[in-house]
Amino acid sequence: MVDEIKIDEIPVFLVNGFLESGKTAFIVYTIGEEYFHIEGNTLLIVCEEGEVEYDSKLLGREKTFMVTVDDKEQLTKEFLAEQLKKNRCERVIIEYNGMWGDPGEIDFPDDWVLYQQITVMDGTTLGAYLGNMKALMGPMLRNTELCIVNRCDDKTHEELLGFKRQLRPMMQQGSLLVMENKYGEIELETLDEELPYDVKGDEVIIKPEHYGTWYLDARDYPDRYVGKTVDFTARIMRSPKFDKGMFVPGRMSMTCCENDMAFLGYLAHYKDIDKYKNGEWVHLKAKFSVQDRPEYEGEGPVLEVISMVITGEIKEPAGF
């Protein structure tokens, strides 16, 4: 990450989450790591005071200057530029208060570039937040590259899978979700027998009520489906930007709340796609593969359609 920083940019590393989720502990650990060391000073902007405090000796040793902000309205372009210049800093870490809403709304100075956004969550309180404050979590996770759920020691495998099913739809393609207990990262791959459909044969039949589960599992564990035929119902989404024959069959899903709906689907190819209208509902069978595609900015699932017929609309959004 550090090697990619351009000399004419101020790199910003944003760590967000709710109060006492472990953001400070994560930042303290990170700034002390050798891989995070570079020449020059670091500006640390702290947007809330939690139970863990920053050690002034550590900050001094790591050439880190801390500024405390009490209100989101303080985070103006002028204020941020002034603090950077005042402390002669060359990069920025922001410990962001998750209760303040979408961190993407921060108006950075023109030469500031968000290099990485990380979200930290407390496994002991996550269930309550998902039940009562899910609308705040969508903006928090939307541009996150890494979400760490810590303090999961007393959680069962089933509870952790439940967290995963709710968090992953709010995260972008290619982002990472890590769950930790006191021993480190918890291995949490969904087992074949835990899926609501059979993946042991050559054909995977996905009922409408299981589409969301399949979408997430295929994103996280595509090797499970490579070479198999997938069978499901979806809506056609076409774009003039796609190559000839390419489209996306998918479903709308409520990722965090009624106001945050997303179209979830994977790239597909069908030689006869021109016979179908954009928005039509179809039942299709397709061979699942993983390919390097510019639409994914890397590798992602691609479906080679074998057959496709027009069918009825599914009005309910896909669940997880």
Secondary structure, DSSP 8 states (H G I E B T S, - for coil): -GGG--TT-EEEEEEEESTTSSHHHHHHHHHTSGGG--SSEEEEEE----SS---HHHHHHTTEEEEE-SSGGG--HHHHHHHHHHTTEEEEEEEEEGGG--GGG----TTEEEEEEEEEEETTTHHHHHHH-HHHHHHHHHT-SEEEEE--TT--HHHHHHHHHHHGGGS-TT-EEEEEETTEE------GGGSSS--SSSEEE--GGGHHHHHHHHHH-GGGTTT-EEEEEEEEE--TTS-TTEEEEEEEEESSSTT-EEEEE-EEE-TTGGGS-TT-EEEEEEEEEEEEETTTTEEEEEEEEEEEEE-----S-B--
